[in-house]
Amino acid sequence: MKKRKHFIIMNNNSMLKAILVTMAFCMSLPPIHAQRITHNFHNTSMSEVLTQLAKSSKSYHINFMYNELEDFIVSTNIVKKTPLDAIQQVIGFYPIKVTIDGENIFVECTQKTPTKMMGRIIDTHRRPVDFANVALLNVRDSSFITGGVTNENGQFVIPCEARKAIVRVSCVGYHTAYGTYDTGKLGNITLKEATMNLQKVVVKGHQKTFEKSREGLLTNVQGTQLSHAGTANDVLKYVPMVTGKDGNFEVFGKGKPEIYINNRKVQGDQELAQLNSSDIKNVELITNPGAKYDGSVRSVIRIRTRRPQGEGWSGSITTQNGFQHYLGTVDRANLKYRVGGLEVFANMGYLNKKIYEATTQNMETFGENHWNQDINIAASGRSIDFFGKTGLSWQINDKQSIGAYYTNGELNQRSEIHYLTSSYIDETPYESFMTDAESRNKEMPSHHVNLYYNGEVGKLGVDFNMDYIWRKKNHPEDFMENNLSTSEESQIHSTSQTRRRMIAEKLVLSYPFWKGNIEIGNEFTSSRVSNDFAINFASMGSSLTVSKENNMAGFAQITQQWDKFGLQAGLRYEHVKFNYWEDGQAKTDQSKTYNNLFPSISLDAELGKTQWTLSYTGKTQRPSYEDLDGTISYVNPLLVENGNPYLSPMKIHTIELNGAWESLLLEPFLHPYKRCSAERFKAIR
């Protein structure tokens, strides 16, 4: 049988044309009498499924590359679906995009790798586990590579270039499973039920835990097993498409999300650790945020808490202990007094943990010669953290609330790292050396003040937040190096003192308009970072760097709802001015000014038992301070690195189609983009 092959090449103009064509298609959804498809598939190749759907469809031509999709396995029952709905149902969470152009539907894998990690997640009764997060980790250092989510039959297919990876599987109500596998077909992976967390609560299915929201995916916490998870950090680990821990989270394909608690942006990792899961109502994951969010934000997590109940004094003392090479503890004490609508609270916490890690790294540098370094690393460290928070909130009435809080803390970290490095030049042995490094990190004080108001004045809704942050950190390091090839020894000592200051404000005004509402607002952030660095290394000098950034934004967004159809459109303007000084001299190469417009639009529809949302957003990814910093940093006796002051922002255009059918969530997406020019420089000395 001859397979049909189609290739798509899109520039910016054709991409915008595809956006308009796709949205025009959604605005002209097929009527009730349009062609419907009914078909049952069980462990069938995606290529065969699409072939069957193509034969059944009279309205569309389905185009795809057979060999590219044949490893994706489908088990689902299609009942009276349109061709497009049927395709979206079989795709599920697979990394596959759909492009519509007139009567043509193009189906394509978004990750072009010849190898894939494939398997099926089941429970101890051999039932499929859907909505399980499957993360692939690097076997050398356990860093995150990529990930996916299981479909309704528990199956996953994740394109992966690595030959071997650690597979981490997590899902609500089950113990997390780990295993190291060669890339390919893994077969079944069994998850054991976490019966100790059920506490006589039985939840069948995921209908009450996960559901589609207007902007993304809603995870209900109140009344589910997740309310017993521990803290907000523990809850986020079980949100589909989210991976990470201890305040450091990523969304599959979207990078680090911006996190909010009750419309207030989270400014530090400890805020998530201080929020108990029993106080959380739900968590919403927004994978295509609109005009209300910064142009560089590609995903948002919104945590909503339960309304406080009762009056008088209340308090709690909690402790979490774990063992990973060493015993670690996190202890918290919370005290509240509530009367009428006024609540006064004070929280204190203490963290003490020691870690050990042994890894192997391979570092290659390409230039006039090919340098290769094999580095064996053994590291141990201790972290001691004291933190406190006090504040008040006043629920003036059912429509207005105001509050403020202050936090401070002290962080002390100490680590010892031992390196054994063997280097090669053009595959010929060059030098071997041992390095003993001792690093200390003390952050004190760490001030953070927040003030907020949320309410309604007549029909006008007001949401206001303001933050002030000031932190100081000292970071001395000592290196003792022994060249095993020449028996030479050297000592290197460096100190770094960093001061950070930030003022941030955000105001959103909303007003009813026609079938929905209109929102306008502004956002302002002013930050200053100074770093005083000194080192006794001949080829690297001491430096005093200062960076200042002012970010001003204005936005407008309209939301409308007509029975089963909805529309949201917005526009955001941002002015960013970044200035950089080194040793008192202004650095024009690193100083940047950006003026950008970011449009967004989304259409949603409810058709029978299915819900659909098609959205487009324009975003950017700007280089960080460290990426632009031209200061040379010491890595090891053979290697130094520095930032690239000529980096330019990345423009990102995202088209995303989300769907829900009963308990099944579908989310294929497409995001063409323009990359930055380069990353940090690394050079052999």
N, C-alpha and C positions, 0 to 999 in steps of 0.2 A: 504493500500500500504506500503510495507516495504521500508524504506529509507536506503540509502547506507551511511555508516559512515567510514571515513578514518582519521587516525591520522599520523602526520609527526613529527619525532624527529630528529633534525639535530645537529651534532657536527661540529667542525671547518672543518674536512675533508669533511664531506658530504655537508657542506655549499659551500666550494670551488668547489666541484663537481657540485653542482647545478648551480653555476655561469657559469662554462664552458659549461654545457649542455644547459643552457638558451641562452648563447651567440652563441653557435654553431647552435641552432635553428634559431636565427635571421640571421645568415650568410647564412642559407639555406632556405630563405623565399619561400613559395609556389609559383609556377608559375601561370600564368594567368588562366590556365585551371583547377586549383585546385577547390575543392568544395566551393561553395558560398551559403550563407544563407540569405534569405529575410524573415523578420517577423516583425509584429507590436505589441508592448506591450503597454497597458494602465493601470496604477495602478495595476500592477501585482507583486506579491511577487517575490523577487530575487530567492528564491528556485524554484518556478514554472518556472521562466524564464530559469534557468539553466537546469531544467528538460527538457524543450522544446528544448533547444539548444543541449542537449545530444542526444535526439532522432533524431535531424536533422543532427548531425555530424557523418560521417562515418570514419573520419581520427583520431579522438581523443576520449578518455574516460574522461568525465568530472566528477571529484570527489569532493564532498563537504558534509558538515553536514547540513541536511535539517533544523533542528530547529534553528541552529545558524544564518541562513541567511534569514529566512522567514519574519522578520520585515522590511527588506530593500525593498522599493517599487520602481518599474521601470516603466517609461513611455518614450518610445523611438521607433523610426522606423528604423529597420535594413534593409539595401538594399544591396544585393550582397556582403556580408562580409564573410571573412574566419572565421572559428570557433573562433580562437584566437581574431581577430578583433572584432567580435560580443560580446565576453565576456568583452573585455576592454570597449566597448561602453556602455554596460549596467551597468558596475561598476561605471563609472564616478568618482566623488570625494569621494565615500564611502570608509571607512577605511577597505578595503578588499585587500588582496594580492593574486597574481597568481603565482604559481610555475609550471614549465613545466619539465617533465621528460619523454623523449621519446614520446610515444603516450598518456601519461597521463597528464591531466591538473588538478592541485589541486587548489581549490578556498577556501579561509579561511578568516574569520574576524580577523583583527589584534588586536582588543581590546576585551579581554575576560571578558566582564561584562554582568551579566544577565539582566540588565535594560538599556533602551535606551531613549533618547529624540528624538521624531519624530514629524515632522510637514511639512508644505508647506508654502512657502512665495509667496504672490500674491500682485499685485498693486490694486489701487482703482477701476480698470476696471476688476478685477478678472483674470488678466493675470499672468502667472507664472513669477517670477523674478529669473533668473539664475545668477550665479557668486556672490550671496550674501554671505557675511561672517556671520556665525552664531557662536557666542562665548557663552560658558556657564561659568557663574561667580558664585563664592561662595556667598550664601545669607548672610553670616555673615560679610564679609569684602570686597566683590566685587572683590576678587582676581580671576585670570584666572584659570579655571579648564581644559577645553579642547575646541575644536572647530571643525567646518567643513564648507563646501561650498555647496550651493544648486546646484542641477543638472538642466538639461534643462527644467524640468517640475516644478522647484521651490521646489523640495522635499529635505529633509535632514534627515538623521538618524545618531545620535551621541551616541555611547555607553558611559554611565556615571554611576558611582557608587553612586553619591549623590542622595538622595531622592527628593531634591528640588534644583532648581538653577535659577539664573537670566539669562534670554535669551536675548542677545544683537544681533540685526540684523542690518547690515549696507551694503549699496550698492551705487555705483555711481548714482547720480541723485535722491536719495531718502533720506528722513529724517531717522535717526537712531531710531530704535524702541527698547524699553525695556519692559520686563515683567517677573514676577516671576511665575514659573510653577512647579507643581509636575512632576517628571520623568514619561514619558509615551507618549501617543499620544496627541499632542497639537492642532491638526486641522490646520486651516489656520491662518496665521499672516499677516496682511495687512500693507504694506509700503506706505506712502504718498509721492507723488512726491515733490521734493524740487524745486518748480518752481522759487523761488527767485534767484536760482543760474544759471538758464538757460541762462539769458541775451539774449533772442531771438535766442539761438542756440538750434537746435533740433537734437538729435542723436537717430537714430533708431537701436536697436540691439546692440551687443557688438563686432561686427566684427572689428571695427576700434579702439576699446578701448583695448581689450585683444587679444593676439595672442601668439602662441607658438614660442619660440626662440630656437636657437641651444642648449642652456644650461638650459633652463627653461621656464619661463613665462614672456612675455613682455607686459607691460602696457603703452600704448601710452597716453601722456599727452597733447602735443601740438595739437591744433585743436579739443580737446574734452572738455567735461564739467570739467574735472579735472584741466584744466589750470586756472579755476576760484576758485579753492579750498582754496587758501590762501598761505600756506607755504608748504615746503616739508613734514613737520609733518602731515599736513592735507591730502596730497596726499597718503602717505603710509597707512593711515587708511582705504583706499578703495582698496588697492591691495589685490586680492584674496589670502587667506591663511596667511595673515599678521594681527596681532592684536596688540593693544597698542596705546600709545599717547606720545607726548612731548619728543621724542627722545628715549623712552623706548619701543621697539617693540619686538615681538616674531613671529616666523613662526610656524604654527601648526605642532607639531611633531618634530621640529628641534631646538627649543630653540631660543636664541638671535642671530640675524644675524650680520655679519660683513657688514658695510655699506660703500660704496664708492661714491664719487662725482667726475666724470671725472677722473677715475683711481687713485684718491687720497683718502686714508682711512680717514673716519670721526673720529676725536679724541675727540669730545665733543658734548653734546646735542644741544648747541646753533647753531652749524653749520647748522643743519636742519631747525631751526627756522629762520635763516637769509636768507635762499634760497626761493625766491618767486616761487609759482607754475607756474606763467606765463613764467618763465625762464627755465622751465624743458622741455626737449624734450621727454624723456621716462624713464621708470623705469623697470629694469630687475631683476626678482627674480630667483636666482640659488639655487636649492634645493639639489644639489649633487656636490659641488665645487671640482675642480680637483687639480693638483699638484701646481698651482700658489698660492694657499692659504694655510694658516697655518693648520697643521694637526688637530687642535682642532676646526676648523671652519666647521660647518655642514650646514650653509646656508649663502648666500651672497645676498645683495641688491645693485645693481649698478644704480646710478642716472646719467643720461647724460643730460647736459644742452644745450640750444640753443646757436648758435654762435651769439655773439653781433653784432648788426647792427647800422649803422650811426656813426657820429662823433660829437665832441663838448661836451658841458656840459649836464648832465642829473642828475636827482635826484628824490627822492620820500620820502614821509612821510606817514607812515601807523600806524594805531592804531587798536587793537583788544580788545574788552571789553566783559566780560561775567559775569554772576551772578550765583553763587552756594553757597547759604547762605550769601556770601559777594561779593561785586563787585571786579573784578580783571581786570587789564589792562596790555597789552604788546604794547609798542610803539617803533617804529623804524624809523631811518632817514638814507637814503642812498644817497651818492653823488659820481658821476663818471665823469671823463674827458677822452675822447677817441680821439686820433688823429693817423692816419695811422694804424699801428698795435699795438700801445701802449695804454694801459688803466691803469689809476690810480684811485683808489677808496678808500673811507672811509665810514664805517658803524658804527652807534651807536645804542644802544638799552637800554631800561629800562623796567623791569618787576616788578610789585607790585601786589601780590595777597594774600588773606587771606582765609584759609580753615577751615572747621569744619567737624568732622567725629565722629560718634558714632557707635561702634561695640561691639559685644559680642564674646568672644573666650572661647573655652574649651580646656584645656591642660591636657594631660594624661602622666604620667611617670610610667614605669613598672620596678620594681626591686624586692627587698625583699617584698615590699608592693606595692599596687596599689594606686598611688596618682592621685587625680583629682582636677583640679582648674577651677572654673567658673569665668571668668574675664569680667567685664563690663568696657568699655573704652569710654571716651569722650575726644576728642583731638581737639585743635584749634591751628593754627599757622599762621605766616606771613612770606613771603619770598620777599626780595627786591634784585634785581639783576641788576647791571650796567655792560654793556659789550661794547667793541669797537674793531674794526678790520680795519686795513689799509694795503694796498699792491698794487702791480702792476703786470700786465701781458703784455707780448710782443709777438705778433704773427709775428715772423720774416718773414715767408713766408707761403705758403699753407701747407708746410710739417714740420714746426718747430715752437715751442712755448716754452717760458720760463716764470716763474713767481715766486713770493714770497709774503707772507703776515705775519703779526704779529697781534696777538690778546691778549687782557688783559681784566680783569674784576674784579669785587668785588661782592661777594655773602654774604648776611646776612639773616640768618634764625633764627626764635625764635618760640618755640612751648611750649604749656602747655598741659599736659596730666593728666587726673584724672582716677585712677583705683579703682574699688571696687571688691575685690577678696574673694571668698568663697572656702575653700579647704576641701578636704575629704581624709581620709586614709582608704582604704578597705571599701568604701562607708559609713564610719562613719564621721560625721562633726568633723573637726580638728580646724582650725582657720579662722577668717575673718579679713581683714585689708583693710584700705584705704591708697592709695598712691597718693600724688600730686608731679608731676615731672615737672621741667622746664629745657628745653634744648636750648642751643644756638649754632649756627654754623656760623663761619665767615671764608670765603675763600678769601684770598688776600695776595699777588698777585696771578695771574693765567696766567703765560706767556705761549705762544704757538707760535713757529716760524715754517713756512713751506717753503720749496724750491722745485720746480719741473721743469723738462724738459721733453718734449715730442716731438719727431721728427723722421726724417729719414735721415740717412747718406748713400747716395747711395741706396742700397736695404736693408740696415740694419735698422730695427726699434729700437728706444731707448725710454724706458719709465722709468724715474727716479723720486723718491720722497724721501725727507728727512724731518723728524720732530724732534723738540726739545720741550719738555714740562717740566715746573717747577711750582709746586703749593704748597701752604702752607695753612693749615686749623687748626683753633682752635675750640675745641668742649668741653665747660664746661657743666656739668649737676648737678642738685640739686634734691634730693629726700627727701620728708617729709612723713614719714610713721607712721600710727596710727594703732596699733593692737587692733581691736574691741573686741577681746576675753580677753586680759589682760590689756587693756588701756595703754600699753606702747607706747612711742613715740621715734622715732629716726630720725636723720638727716644724710644724706649721700651726700658727695660732691666729684665729680671727674672732672679731667681735662685731655684733650687729645690734643696733638699737633702733627700733621702729616705733613711730608714733602715728596713730590713725585717728582722724576726726571726720565725722559725717553728720550732716543735717539733712533730713528728708521730710517731705510733706506731700500729701496726696489728698485731693478734694474731688468728690464725685457728687454732682447734683442730678437728680432724676425728676421727671414730671410726666404725668399721664398724657398720652397723645394718641388719638384715634383708637386703634385696636391694640395698643401696647403702651410703650413709653419711650421717651427720648432722654439720653444721658449726655451731659457735658462735664468736663472736668479738666484739671491740670495736675501736673506732677513735677516736683522740683527736688533735685538732689545735689548737694554740694559736699565734696569730699577732699581731704588733704592727707597725703601720706608722705612721711619723711623717713629716710633710712640713713643712719650714720654707720658706715662699714669701714673696718680697719683690718689689715692682714699683713703678716711679715713675710710675704712671698714676693720674690724679686720681680717676677714678670706681671704681677698684679698689684695695682696701687690701691690705697684707701680712697674712699669717696663719700660724699654727702649728697644724696639725691632727694629732690622734693617733687612731688607730682600733685597737681590740682585738677579737679574735674568738676564742671558745672553742667548739669543735664536739666534742661527745661522742656516740658512737653505740654501740649494741649490736645484734647481729643473730643470727639462727638460720636455717639452711637445711637442708632434707632432700632427698636425691637417691635415687631408686629406679629399678631397671631390671628389667623382666620380659620376657625374650626379646626381642621386637621392639617392645616398648612401654616408655616411660620417663616419669617424673614428677619435676619439681623444683619445690619450693615454699619460700618464705622470707618472713620478716618482719623489717623493720629499724626501729628507733626512733632518732630523732635529736633532740638538744637543742642548739640553737645560740643563743649569747648574743653580741650585737654591741654594743659601746659606742663612742661617738664624742665627741671633745672638740675644741673650736676656741678657741684662745687661752686655754687653761686652763679653759674653761667647758664643762660637760657639755651635750650637745645631745640632749635626749630625743626629738625628732622623728626623728633619724637613728639612735638607739639602738633595737635590735630584739631580741626574744627569740622563738624559734620552737621548738615541740614538735610533731613529726610522726611518723606511722607510715607506712611504705611497704611494701605487700604485693607479692608477685610469685609467679607460678605459670606453669609451662610443661609442655606435654604433647608427647611426640614418638612417632612411629610409623614403622616400616619396612614398606612394603607393596609387595611385588614389587621392581621396580627403582626405586621412589620412596621418598624419605625426607621426612617432614613434621614440623614443629615449630610448635605454636600456643602463644603466650605472652601473658601480661598483666603489666604492671608499673605501679606508681604512682610518679611522680617529681615533682620540683619544680625550678623555676629561680628562684633568689634574685637580687635586684639586687646588683650589685657595689659596692665602695667608691665608685668614681667615679660610679655611677648615683645614689647617695644623697647625694653630697657637694654641699652647698649653696654652696660657694665659687665665686665668679664667675671665669671664665677668659676671657682675651682671645683673640679669634679674628681680627678685623680692625677697622679704624676704624668700621665700621657694626654690628658684631656681637659680642656676648658670649654665653657660655653657662654654665649651671650644672646640677648634678644636681637630682633631685627627691626630697626626703626622705620623701615620702608613698608611694613605690612599694611595692607589695605583691608577694609571691612569686607565680609562676605554677604552678598545679597541672596536671600532665600525666598523663593516663591513656592507656596505649598497648596496643593489641591488635596483635599481629604474627603473620603466618603465613608461614613459610619452607618452601620445598620444594626438592628436588633430584631430577632425573630424568636418570640417566646423567651426561652432562657439563653438563647445563643446570641452572642455579640459578634459583629463583623466589623473589621477595620482594616481594609487595604488603603494604602495612601501613596501619593506621588509627590516628591518635592525636588524639582530642578533647582539648581543654585549656581552661583558664581563664587569660586573659592578665593580665599586670601592668597597672597603671592607666595608666602613661604612660612616656615615655622622658625623656631629658635636655631641659631647657628651653633654648630659644634665643630671644633677644630683640634687637630693634633698639634701639640706644641713641638 
